[in-house]
């Protein structure tokens, strides 16, 4: 198994869901289910399984409404607005971990980018902090 996974595509944070989402088919929920299918597919193709401890970088696409000047300024900088980083991790942990309760350490960053995606690197089991 590989220790690093690179998801190419738009990361979708896990939305709050209710029982009504089974029949309401809200667009955000449908986008999340599509994201889950795609991240699983790419992980299988890359031979990746999420470990018990990992570090991740979530690359959030800059809005199309931003000027080119602002995009140049913001590319690669910290993403410090909603959605929160933990909503992104809930999304990909649900997809990539058989049982996400076994994950005991994660280090996560969100950054602005032109090319959205996620990079996850499993950390060695013997690594202690």
PyMOL commands that set and color helices and strands:
alter all, ss='L'
color gray80, all
select helices_A, chain A and resi 21-24+27-46+68-74+85-96+100-102
alter helices_A, ss='H'
color red, helices_A
select strands_A, chain A and resi 4-8+53-61+105-113+117-122
alter strands_A, ss='S'
color yellow, strands_A
deselect
rebuild
show_as cartoon
